[in-house]
Amino acid sequence: MSKFSYNNRPLGLYLHIPFCAKKCAYCDFYSVTDMDLMKNYVSALLMHIREYGKTCSGYTVDTVYVGGGTPTCLGPKYLGRILQEVRNKFPLADDAEITVECNPESTDKKVLDAMKKYGVNRLSFGVQSAQEDELGRIGRIHTFEQAKAAVDLAREKGFDNISLDLMYGLPNQTQEKFVSSVEQCLALGPKHLSCYGLKLEPATPMGRENPVLPDDDAQADTYLAMCDLLRKNGFEHYEISNFAKPGFRSRHNAKYWDLSEYLGLGPGAHSFMNGRRFEFARDIKAYINGEDILRDEDEVPTFQRQGEYLMVRLRTAEGVDFIELEKRYNIDSTPYEEAFRSLMGQELVAHQGARWYLTEKGFLVSNSIINTIVEAGQEQMESSAPPVFR
């Protein structure tokens, strides 16, 4: 394994914990329920932490995100060993943001103590709903009372930066029920909320069942009501699905939205370093056995990166600054700006000088808008006319 080129650049580190006590009916993330694999998996992950810690020794890791799956189901021993090894083998920034995803039913005093001991300073709880019937319908194994107790316990243990996940667009969910869930979660005093619309993935139990969901208009009304409620409660809407109190945006996720460098370890984990993407296969047994499961997608072409940059930046409230875009990719941004201007009359986009962004109404049809903007650049690329730089 060769060393990466770094020059002391910042790096995000993602660690995938592919274990769940039970798979949720809607979830398409890679995880298994065979806990007998846990010991050997942790050993394999620790080995990779040591190996990549050497090859990335010149980077400064300023964000760590332990996700899943259900990281807290590892228990304090295994989770503590992983966190300790990261601190021992990677050069961490003094103010590194270290996040662990938590499920309410597996978050107890010992797990919280282990996380506190090894420097975790941000927790993300998968609450999803405050309605017991909705939790059961989507296959969650915790109650909202357990979620409240876990958040309260975390705060007692000194964790202040707490994020909660919620889902809207669930079967038989009304706007009133979802707003009630948001209000009950706000009462827990989170600094951050991630609110996602349910997407039925064909390979999941819920996708195969294909239940009737609230229609597009109902989901749009629910989304806008949520945005208004969170804004009134002091939250910044900084990405399509993410809201934060000032100073509490997710620094790790921001790397994905800015095409900054990050390393992902574990089956199904993706990385983007030195302009190259690579990933580990979604196969825990192959990962444990040390088989050749690293999929190197080679260097991402500049134009593809340019398109990806537009796609991820347009998910954020800041949007895209065309002056920065031109400097970053040495292009003419005129076709993109023209595409934006064609949408102005529909209140879907807005701009401040050279910075263009989607409105909250625009977020509702973001995929369509982003495709329109990216295609405008593709047409320029395919044109025989030489670019004109401003």
N, C-alpha and C positions, 0 to 999 in steps of 0.2 A: 504494500500500500504506500503510494508516494505521498509526499507532503503537498498540502494545498498552498497556493500562492496567497499571501494574506496581508503583509505590511501592517499588522496590528489593527486590522479592520474589525468592527463589531460583528458579532455572530449570534444568531438565535439558536437555541438547542431545544429540540422536541424529542421527548422520550415516550414511546407508545407502550401502554400497559394493556395487553389484549385479553383481559379476563373480565368476565361478568358473572355474577351469581345466576342471572337469567337474562337472556336477550330480550330487549324491548321489541314490541311488535312492528315498530316503524324503522328500527335502526339498521343502517347499511354500513356502519363502520366495522372494521375488522375486529372481531373478538371471539373468544371461545368460552365455554363453561366448564371445561375439564381442568379443575384446580390441581390435579395431580401433576400437571405440567409446570406448575408455578416455580418450584425450586430450580429446575433445570433452565427455565426461561430467564429467571433472574441472573443465574450464572452466565448465560450467554450475553445478556444485556450488559452486565458488568465488564465482561471481556471486551465488548465493543466500545464501551465508555473509555476503557484504558487505551485501546488501540487508536481510537479517533482523538482522544485527548492528546496523544503524541503528535499526530499528523496536523492537528489544529492548534499547536502550542503557541503560535504567534498571534492568533486571533484573541480578541477579548470578548468573552461570552457575557452579553449584557441582558439577555433574557433566557429563562429556562421554563419550559412548559411540559408538565407531566400529564398526559392525557390518555384517553382510552376509548372503549373499555371503561373499567372502573379502577383507577389507581388505588383508592382507599381499601379495596378488597384485598390488597397485598398484605395488609396489617402493618404494624409498626416496625417489625424486624426487617422485612424485605424492603419496604419503602424507605426506611432509614438507611439501609446499606446502599441503595441506589443514589439517594441524595448525598450521602457522604462521599461516594466515589466520584460523583460529579464535581464536588468541591475539591477533592484531592487531585483530580486529573485534568480538569479544564481551568484555564485562567479566567476567573470570574471577576467582573467589574464590582467595585465596592458597593454600588447602588443597584446591582442586578435585580431585575424583577423575576421572582421565582414563583410560578403558579402551579398548583396541583388541582386537578378536577376531583371533586368529592361527590359521592352519593350519600344521601342522608342516612340510609340504613347501615352503612359501613363506616361512618365517621364517629369515632368515640374518643375518649380522653387520651388513650395511649397513642392512637394514630396522630391526633393533634399535637401531642407533646413531641413526637418524633419529628413531625414537620417543623415545629417551632425550633427544635434543637438544631436542625440542619439548614436553617435560614429561609424557609418558605415564608413569603410575605404577601401572598395573594392566593385566595381560595375561590374556586368556581364550583358552585353547587348546582347539580342537575335537579331542579325542582319540577319544572315543566308545567305544573298546574297546581292551584290551590283547591281544586274540586276533586273529591274522592272518586266520583264516578268517571271522571276523565282520566285520572291516573290509572284506574283499573282497565279502562278501555284501551289504553295504549301500552299496557303491559308493565307499568312501573311497579316495583315491589315495596315502595315506601308510601307512607301517608304524609299529608301536609303537616300534621302534628309532629312527625319525626323530622321533617325538614325544618320546622321552626326550632325544635329542640337542638338540632345539629348546628344551626346558625347561632343560636344563643350560646351554646357551648364553645363554639369557635371564638366568639367575641370575648367570652370569659377567659379564654386562653391567650388573649392578646392579639387576635387577628382582626384588623380593622378594614383591610382592603378585601371586601367580599363581593363576589359577583353571583348573580342568580340567573339560571336559564329558564325561559318560559316558551311555550308553544301555542300558536293560535291556528285557526283553521282546522280544528279537530272535529271528528264526526259529532254531529248534534250540538256543537258548541255555538252558543249565541254570543253576540257582542257583549251583552250584559255579564255573562259568566266569565268571559275572558277579562273584561275590565275589573271585575271583582277579584280575579286572581292577581292582577297587577297591583291592585290596591292592597291586598293582603301581603304581597311580597314587599311593597314599599314600607309597610309597617315594621318590617324586619330591619330596616335601615341599611340596605345594600348601597355600595358605592358605584355599582355597575350592574346593568341588566342586558342580557342577550335574549332577544325575542324573535323566534323563528317561525315562519309559516310551515306547516306540515307539508312535506313533499313525499308522495307515495312512490317508493322505490319498488320496481317490479319483483325483485328477488326477496323481499321481506314478507313476513306473514300478512301484514296489513296491506302491502301492495298486491299480493295474490288475492286477498279478500276484496279489494277495491271498494271500500265503503263510500257512501255518499258524503261528500264534504260540503261545507258552506260554499255557495257560489262565489264567483270572482267579485261581484259587487259587494256582497256581504263581507268578504275578507278585506276588501279595500276600505270599507267603512270602519271595520274593526282596527285595521292598521292605523288609520288616521286618528281615530279616537285614542288609541294607545300613545301615539306620538304627542298629541295634545296634552294628555294626562301627565306624561313624563316630563314634558317641557315645563308645565306648571309646577312640577315638583323639583325643579332645578337640575334636570338632567340635560346634557348636551347630546343631540342626535348626531353622532360623528361617523356612523357607517350604517348601511341599510338596516341591519338588524341589531345594532349595538348603541347603547346609551350609557353615559357615564356622568357622574358628578365631576366638576372641574378638577383636573389633576389626576383623575383615576381612569383614564383610557387604558386599554390593554396595549402595552408596549410590544408584547410578543406578536399579537395578531397584526399590529401595524406593519411588521416586517413583510407579511404576506401581501399587504395592500400597497407596498412601496417597492416590491421586487428587491428587497434587501436580502442579504445572505442568511441562510438558515440550514442547519443540519438536523436530519431526522433519523433516529435509531429505533429499530423494532420492525416487525412485519407490517407492511402497508405504509410505513413512514416515508415521506418524500423529503428531498433536499434540493437546494439551489445554491451552488457555490461556483465561483469563477465562471459564471455564464453557462454552467452545465447543470442539468437536472439528472437526478438518479433516485431510485427508490428500491426498497426491499419488497420482495414478493409477499403476498398475503398468505403466508404458510408458516405457522409457528414451529412445526416440527422441523422443517428445513432450516429455520433460523437457529433452533437449538442445536441441530446437528452440524452447523457451520458449513452447510452446502453453498454452492455458488448461486446465491439468490439476489445478488445486487444487480439491478437492472440499470445500466447506464444509458441514458437517452442522448448522450453526446452533447455537443455544444448547441445551445439554442440560438438560431439565427437572429441577427439584430432586428430584422423586421418583425419576426415572431415575438421577440421581447417587447418591441414597441407596441404591438397589439395587445399583449398581455398587460403591459403597464397601463394602457388606456382602460382595459376591462376592470382591473382591480382598483385603480384610482377613482373611477367613476362610481364605485360602490361607496365611496367616502363623501362626507359633507364638503371637504375641501375641493374635491374634483381634480381637474387637470389644469395646470398652469402651462400654457402653450410656449411661453418663453423658456421655461425649464425643459419642456418636451423637446424643443428644437435643439437646445444645448446638449441634452442627454443623448439624442439619437441622430443629430446632424441632419435634420429633415426640415421640410417646409410644412408648417401646420395649417396652411390656408384651407385645404380640403376639409380638415376636421372642423375648423371654425365655421365654414360654410354649412356643413351638415348640422351643426348646433343651431345656427341662425335660422335654418329652415323649420326648427321645432319651437321657436320662441313664442309663437302665438298660442300655443297649447298649454302654457304654464307648466311645462314639464322640465324645462331647463332654465338656468339663469347664469349671469356672469358678473364678475367684478373685474374690469380691465381685461387682462389676458387669461384670467382664471374662469373656467367654465365648469359648472357642476349641475347635478340633478336636484330638483326640488323633491319634497316628500311625495308629491303626486308622481313625479318622474320615477322615484324609487319603485313605485308600484308596477311600472312597466319597464324596469331597468334593462332586462334582457333585450327587449326589442330596440331600445334606444342605443344601447352599447353596440349591438350588431350594426346598426345604421352608421354609427360613428366609425367603427373599425373598418367597415366596408369602404367608407370614403377614402381611407388611407390605402386600402388595397387597390382601388381603382387608380390612384395616383401612381402606385408602384408598378402597375401593369402598363401604364401609359408610356409612350416612347418619348414624350417631352421631358427635357431635363428639368430637375428641380430648381426652384428659385428660392434663394434664402434671403430672409429679411434681416 
